[in-house]
Amino acid sequence: MASHAEVKLPPLHHVVDINVPESMTVPEKFPLNKKGQIDCKTCHDVKNIEETPFDEVDRDADDFFRQGPYQQITDFCYQCHDRESNQRENIHRLLDDKGELKKQQCKFCHVETPDPEEEYVREDFEFRLLPQKLCLGCHLKTPHLNANNHLLEVDDDMLERIKKYERKHQVSIPLNGKLITCISCHAVHEKGVLDMHKAAGKQVQDRDLELGIGYEKHAWNNIVQEDKKSRLKKLAEHSGQEIELSYQRIKYEVLLRLPAKDGTLCLVCHKFDL
């Protein structure tokens, strides 16, 4: 009969048979072993999990994580760990309290830290991944509606429209060749890192980065909910989860090269015949 000590666990698996750190509080319903240490049963409520071969454990079971299921794995982790002190650092926050550049932060994306005072062209930069894949190291592939639909090559007419807009308004809409990437629309440097008078430094940031984008209620919400009601019902039946949908308008924007809430950003590429 195998014990958890004899099972080869994945590299990122939580350590077991350890004492509880003073900085951590384990809920009463999360049992420790006889030595007062964290073990398999502290986190998992699966019967006989210590004697069950690793590849036979049902990780989709509601009780796989104790007191589950959880919408996100981090919701389970924060049962013991402090949420605030374990938040992922916002790598777009590039200036310290004195307004100085945190040069080490640049290396999340750049191989070497560029000098913000220097003039560069696209070919001068060496990134850790291809520009079209770089943001996916931290962000979901579909961070917002229609994001994936935009990651494509522009045709010659759209390319000329973008270049014309850049020249007229002295802004930067960077492409990777003819390919639209996340940074074509999104500025990635905190406001003030780059000179705001230069094309690459111009951006929209209505409020603090930590607060992110902000929305406000809108009168169209009832109309949108009624329109989507039948489809959401089918989705809930299929997925087993109730989906709530509300229509809101953008109120605050951050890290955008141009305003999106009034359509300015969209009109750089798109032309609408009225």
C-alpha positions as CSV (number, residue, x, y, z in Angstrom):
1,M,0.0,0.0,0.0
2,A,1.6,3.3,-1.2
3,S,1.8,6.4,1.0
4,H,2.0,9.9,-0.2
5,A,5.7,9.9,0.7
6,E,6.3,7.2,-1.9
7,V,4.3,8.9,-4.7
8,K,6.2,11.1,-7.1
9,L,4.2,14.3,-7.1
10,P,4.3,17.0,-9.8
11,P,7.1,19.7,-9.5
12,L,4.6,22.4,-8.6
13,H,2.7,20.4,-6.1
14,H,2.4,21.9,-2.6
15,V,4.9,20.5,-0.1
16,V,3.6,18.0,2.5
17,D,4.6,17.0,6.0
18,I,5.7,20.5,6.9
19,N,4.9,22.6,10.0
20,V,2.5,25.5,9.6
21,P,4.4,28.9,9.3
22,E,3.6,31.5,11.9
23,S,2.5,33.8,9.2
24,M,-0.2,31.4,8.0
25,T,-3.6,30.4,9.5
26,V,-5.1,27.1,8.6
27,P,-8.9,26.9,8.9
28,E,-10.3,24.6,11.6
29,K,-12.0,22.4,8.9
30,F,-8.6,21.8,7.3
31,P,-7.1,19.0,9.4
32,L,-3.4,18.7,10.2
33,N,-1.7,15.3,10.7
34,K,-0.8,13.9,14.2
35,K,2.4,16.0,14.3
36,G,0.4,19.2,13.6
37,Q,1.8,19.3,10.0
38,I,0.2,19.9,6.6
39,D,-0.3,16.8,4.6
40,C,-2.6,15.5,1.9
41,K,-5.8,15.5,4.0
42,T,-5.2,19.1,4.9
43,C,-6.1,20.2,1.4
44,H,-8.0,17.3,0.0
45,D,-11.2,15.7,1.1
46,V,-11.0,12.7,-1.2
47,K,-11.4,9.4,0.7
48,N,-8.2,7.4,1.1
49,I,-6.3,9.9,-1.1
50,E,-3.0,8.8,0.4
51,E,-3.5,5.2,-0.7
52,T,-4.8,6.1,-4.2
53,P,-2.4,6.0,-7.1
54,F,-1.8,9.6,-8.3
55,D,-3.2,9.1,-11.8
56,E,-6.4,7.6,-10.4
57,V,-7.4,10.5,-8.2
58,D,-10.4,12.4,-9.6
59,R,-9.2,15.9,-9.7
60,D,-12.5,17.1,-11.0
61,A,-14.4,15.9,-8.0
62,D,-16.1,18.7,-5.9
63,D,-14.2,17.5,-2.8
64,F,-10.8,17.2,-4.4
65,F,-10.0,20.5,-2.7
66,R,-11.5,20.7,0.8
67,Q,-14.7,22.7,1.1
68,G,-14.8,22.9,-2.7
69,P,-15.5,23.4,-5.5
70,Y,-13.8,26.7,-6.1
71,Q,-14.2,29.0,-9.0
72,Q,-10.5,29.6,-9.1
73,I,-7.6,27.6,-7.6
74,T,-6.4,30.8,-5.9
75,D,-9.7,31.0,-4.0
76,F,-8.7,27.7,-2.3
77,C,-5.1,28.8,-1.7
78,Y,-6.2,32.0,0.1
79,Q,-8.0,29.9,2.7
80,C,-4.6,29.6,4.3
81,H,-2.4,32.1,2.6
82,D,-2.8,35.9,2.8
83,R,-4.4,37.2,-0.3
84,E,-2.9,40.7,-0.3
85,S,0.7,39.7,0.3
86,N,0.6,37.0,-2.4
87,Q,-0.8,39.1,-5.2
88,R,1.1,39.0,-8.5
89,E,3.1,42.1,-9.0
90,N,1.8,44.4,-11.8
91,I,4.8,44.4,-14.2
92,H,3.4,47.4,-16.0
93,R,4.1,49.5,-12.9
94,L,7.6,50.5,-13.9
95,L,8.2,53.6,-11.8
96,D,9.0,53.6,-8.1
97,D,7.8,56.0,-5.4
98,K,10.4,58.5,-6.5
99,G,9.4,58.3,-10.2
100,E,12.6,56.4,-11.1
101,L,12.5,53.5,-13.6
102,K,12.5,50.0,-12.0
103,K,15.0,48.7,-14.6
104,Q,14.7,45.0,-13.5
105,Q,11.0,45.1,-14.3
106,C,11.8,45.8,-18.0
107,K,13.4,42.4,-18.3
108,F,10.0,40.6,-18.0
109,C,9.6,41.5,-21.7
110,H,13.0,42.9,-22.9
111,V,16.2,40.9,-23.0
112,E,18.1,44.0,-22.0
113,T,16.7,47.2,-20.4
114,P,16.3,50.0,-23.0
115,D,17.1,53.6,-22.1
116,P,13.8,55.6,-22.2
117,E,15.7,58.7,-23.2
118,E,17.2,57.1,-26.4
119,E,15.6,57.0,-29.8
120,Y,14.8,53.5,-31.0
121,V,13.3,51.7,-34.0
122,R,11.5,48.4,-33.7
123,E,14.5,46.4,-34.9
124,D,16.6,47.6,-32.0
125,F,14.5,45.7,-29.4
126,E,15.1,42.0,-28.5
127,F,12.1,40.5,-26.8
128,R,11.9,37.3,-24.7
129,L,9.2,36.0,-27.0
130,L,7.7,37.0,-30.3
131,P,5.6,40.2,-29.9
132,Q,2.4,38.3,-30.8
133,K,3.1,35.8,-28.0
134,L,4.7,38.0,-25.4
135,C,1.6,39.2,-23.6
136,L,0.3,35.6,-23.3
137,G,2.9,34.9,-20.7
138,C,0.7,36.7,-18.2
139,H,-2.6,37.4,-19.9
140,L,-5.3,35.0,-21.2
141,K,-5.4,34.5,-25.0
142,T,-8.8,36.2,-24.9
143,P,-8.6,38.8,-22.2
144,H,-11.6,40.7,-23.6
145,L,-14.3,40.3,-26.2
146,N,-13.0,40.0,-29.8
147,A,-9.4,40.1,-28.7
148,N,-8.5,37.1,-30.8
149,N,-10.2,38.4,-33.8
150,H,-7.8,41.3,-34.0
151,L,-4.6,39.2,-34.0
152,L,-4.2,39.1,-37.8
153,E,-2.5,40.7,-40.7
154,V,-3.9,43.9,-42.0
155,D,-4.5,44.4,-45.8
156,D,-2.8,47.1,-47.8
157,D,-5.7,49.6,-47.5
158,M,-5.8,49.3,-43.7
159,L,-2.1,49.5,-43.4
160,E,-2.1,52.8,-45.3
161,R,-4.9,54.1,-43.1
162,I,-2.9,53.3,-40.0
163,K,0.3,54.9,-41.3
164,K,-1.7,58.0,-42.4
165,Y,-3.2,58.3,-38.9
166,E,0.2,57.9,-37.2
167,R,1.6,60.7,-39.4
168,K,-1.3,63.1,-38.9
169,H,-1.7,62.6,-35.1
170,Q,1.9,61.8,-34.2
171,V,1.0,58.6,-32.3
172,S,2.4,55.1,-32.5
173,I,0.3,52.1,-33.6
174,P,3.0,49.4,-33.7
175,L,2.6,46.4,-35.9
176,N,4.8,43.3,-36.2
177,G,5.3,43.6,-40.0
178,K,1.7,43.7,-41.0
179,L,0.5,41.8,-38.0
180,I,-1.7,43.4,-35.3
181,T,-0.5,42.4,-31.8
182,C,-1.8,43.4,-28.3
183,I,0.6,46.3,-28.2
184,S,-0.9,47.8,-31.4
185,C,-3.7,49.0,-29.2
186,H,-2.4,48.8,-25.7
187,A,0.4,50.8,-24.2
188,V,2.6,48.6,-22.0
189,H,4.6,51.2,-20.1
190,E,3.2,53.0,-17.2
191,K,2.4,56.6,-18.0
192,G,5.5,58.7,-17.7
193,V,8.1,56.0,-18.5
194,L,8.3,57.3,-22.0
195,D,8.2,61.0,-23.0
196,M,4.5,61.9,-23.5
197,H,5.4,64.3,-26.2
198,K,6.8,61.5,-28.4
199,A,4.5,59.3,-30.4
200,A,5.4,56.1,-28.5
201,G,4.7,57.7,-25.2
202,K,1.2,59.0,-25.9
203,Q,-1.4,57.0,-24.1
204,V,-4.7,57.1,-22.2
205,Q,-4.5,56.4,-18.4
206,D,-7.5,57.9,-16.6
207,R,-6.6,56.5,-13.1
208,D,-4.1,54.4,-11.2
209,L,-2.9,51.2,-12.8
210,E,-3.8,49.0,-9.8
211,L,-7.5,50.0,-10.3
212,G,-7.4,49.1,-13.9
213,I,-10.3,49.7,-16.4
214,G,-13.5,50.9,-14.8
215,Y,-17.2,50.6,-15.9
216,E,-20.5,52.3,-15.1
217,K,-24.0,51.1,-15.4
218,H,-26.0,51.8,-18.5
219,A,-29.7,51.9,-19.5
220,W,-29.1,49.4,-22.2
221,N,-28.4,46.7,-19.7
222,N,-32.1,45.5,-19.5
223,I,-32.3,45.3,-23.3
224,V,-29.0,43.3,-23.6
225,Q,-30.1,40.9,-20.8
226,E,-33.5,40.2,-22.5
227,D,-31.8,39.7,-25.9
228,K,-29.3,37.1,-24.5
229,K,-31.7,35.4,-22.1
230,S,-32.4,32.3,-24.2
231,R,-28.8,31.8,-25.2
232,L,-27.6,32.1,-21.7
233,K,-30.1,29.6,-20.5
234,K,-28.9,27.1,-23.1
235,L,-25.3,27.8,-22.1
236,A,-26.1,27.2,-18.4
237,E,-27.8,23.9,-19.2
238,H,-24.8,22.8,-21.3
239,S,-22.1,24.0,-18.8
240,G,-23.9,23.4,-15.5
241,Q,-23.1,27.0,-14.5
242,E,-25.3,30.0,-14.3
243,I,-23.9,32.8,-16.4
244,E,-24.6,36.4,-15.4
245,L,-24.3,39.1,-18.1
246,S,-24.6,42.8,-17.7
247,Y,-24.0,45.7,-20.2
248,Q,-21.8,48.5,-18.9
249,R,-20.0,51.4,-20.5
250,I,-16.3,52.1,-20.0
251,K,-15.8,55.0,-17.6
252,Y,-12.0,54.8,-16.9
253,E,-9.3,53.5,-19.3
254,V,-5.7,52.6,-18.7
255,L,-2.8,51.6,-20.9
256,L,-4.4,52.4,-24.2
257,R,-2.7,54.2,-27.0
258,L,-5.9,56.1,-27.8
259,P,-9.4,56.3,-26.2
260,A,-11.6,53.3,-26.9
261,K,-14.8,54.4,-25.1
262,D,-15.5,57.1,-27.7
263,G,-14.4,54.9,-30.7
264,T,-11.2,56.9,-31.4
265,L,-9.0,53.8,-31.2
266,C,-11.3,51.8,-33.5
267,L,-11.3,54.5,-36.2
268,V,-7.5,54.2,-36.6
269,C,-8.1,50.9,-38.6
270,H,-11.8,50.8,-39.4
271,K,-13.8,53.0,-41.7
272,F,-17.6,53.1,-41.3
273,D,-19.9,54.2,-44.0
274,L,-22.9,56.1,-42.5
